[in-house]
Amino acid sequence: MSALFPTYARSALSFERGEGAWLFDENGERYLDFGSGVAVTALGHSHPHLVEALKAQADKVWHVSNLHRIPGQERLAERLCEASFADRVFFANSGAEANEAAIKLARRYHYANGHPERTRLIAFEGAFHGRTLATIAAGGQAKHLEGFGEPMPGFDHLPAGDIEAVKAAVTEETAGIIVEPVMGEGGVRLIDPGFLRDLRALCDDKGILLIFDEVQTGMGRTGRLFAHKWSGVSPDIMSLAKGLGGGFPLGACLATEEVGSTMTPGTHGSTFGGNPLAMAVGNAVLDVLLEDGFLERVSETALRFKQRLAAIKDEHSDIFEEVRGQGFLLGLKCTSSISNGDLVKALAAQHLLTVQAGDNVVRLLPPLIIGEAEIDAACEKIEAACETVAPAAAAASA
Ligand SMILES: *Cc1c(COP(=O)(O)O)cnc(C)c1O
């Protein structure tokens, strides 16, 4: 029996070290990592520039608290603002915490502007915003809320894509709208860029705030630094985490000056958020992502991968219904003849690591640094896994 909370249905695999897109178990067997620790290790494992940055900071100072200035924070905040719509940044340790900051900020902004009644956020069905009490209420999924008492009030859930429904749901108490540009956990569901533009226009019209949860989609995952850049509209508030620290726990809430400046001293805080180790790694991740041509290469490589996957889907239409997603946030939607969990296991048996998502989807989230050789290897492993599950799938659909 394990001494851990039984919160996860873990595989039996355990890894000792990693190198680029590969993980090695204790027997020296290697696995191609197309899960990236759920979209976290954006630059793969043991990236020399990240290792160097962490080691160098470890020799200087690890932690000082936010009672003092942290130069690495100021630098990373300035660079994130330079690369985005934002003027202000709050650092946290995770995606849920980044969203907590975003939710508090949306309420506080209206409070500071004489509208303390504006506390409610419109959120979308199938969303995922984290596992704290506020963020499970924001996600609104019954399976995450069950057994944890009355959900935190203040969230109204609507189907994504229906702008008329959103317009009708805005009241005097609405503070803003929170949305993931691509629903990752929800099954790699792309939100129509036109809908994001309609939300922007509605928020401007009503004087409410648009929040993009880019915890999974941000930091180059879709081929742009932030997924909303594909839509041409910017939010007022954005949460980041996952790829931001490349594997070091790091989250951030970004906002415009008008909004972010309402979080005055004492309104929010975090003991660990933005500590020097996290900042050293975060700055190092950004060094690589902002290199000339890096994101263009991600887009091109990802497009070729998606085309390869589409061909595999056509060949195995008994197993796959659709290839979804953008950049290296890709999903294989399975037919009803097979469960995504079984396919993830079959892929792991071929030494390809992937991640389940909602809507019977298998997520492919390779590190952004992968090249053609790894894509070839992954496609071969997917084909091989298809051969092993095909008889069962054929029997199920017969
Ligand atoms: C993973 C995720 C979160 C939660 O992040 P944690 O670091 O697990 O708290 C929030 N929002 C989105 C969109 C995510 O993908």
The ligand as an SDF file (V2000), in Angstrom:
LIG
                    3D

 15 15  0  0  0  0  0  0  0  0999 V2000
   -3.4540   22.6600  -16.1340 C   0  0  0  0  0  0  0  0  0  0  0  0
   -4.4040   23.7830  -16.2250 C   0  0  0  0  0  0  0  0  0  0  0  0
   -4.7630   24.5450  -15.0900 C   0  0  0  0  0  0  0  0  0  0  0  0
   -4.3110   24.1800  -13.6990 C   0  0  0  0  0  0  0  0  0  0  0  0
   -2.9370   24.2510  -13.5360 O   0  0  0  0  0  0  0  0  0  0  0  0
   -2.2630   23.6260  -12.2120 P   0  0  0  0  0  0  0  0  0  0  0  0
   -0.8230   24.0160  -12.3490 O   0  0  0  0  0  0  0  0  0  0  0  0
   -2.4910   22.1550  -12.2540 O   0  0  0  0  0  0  0  0  0  0  0  0
   -2.9220   24.2590  -11.0530 O   0  0  0  0  0  0  0  0  0  0  0  0
   -5.5830   25.6320  -15.2820 C   0  0  0  0  0  0  0  0  0  0  0  0
   -6.0450   25.9630  -16.4970 N   0  0  0  0  0  0  0  0  0  0  0  0
   -5.7340   25.2610  -17.6030 C   0  0  0  0  0  0  0  0  0  0  0  0
   -6.2580   25.6970  -18.9270 C   0  0  0  0  0  0  0  0  0  0  0  0
   -4.9150   24.1350  -17.5050 C   0  0  0  0  0  0  0  0  0  0  0  0
   -4.6320   23.4230  -18.5940 O   0  0  0  0  0  0  0  0  0  0  0  0
  1  2  1  0
  2  3  1  0
  2 14  2  0
  3  4  1  0
  3 10  2  0
  4  5  1  0
  5  6  1  0
  6  7  2  0
  6  8  1  0
  6  9  1  0
 10 11  1  0
 11 12  2  0
 12 13  1  0
 12 14  1  0
 14 15  1  0
M  END
$$$$
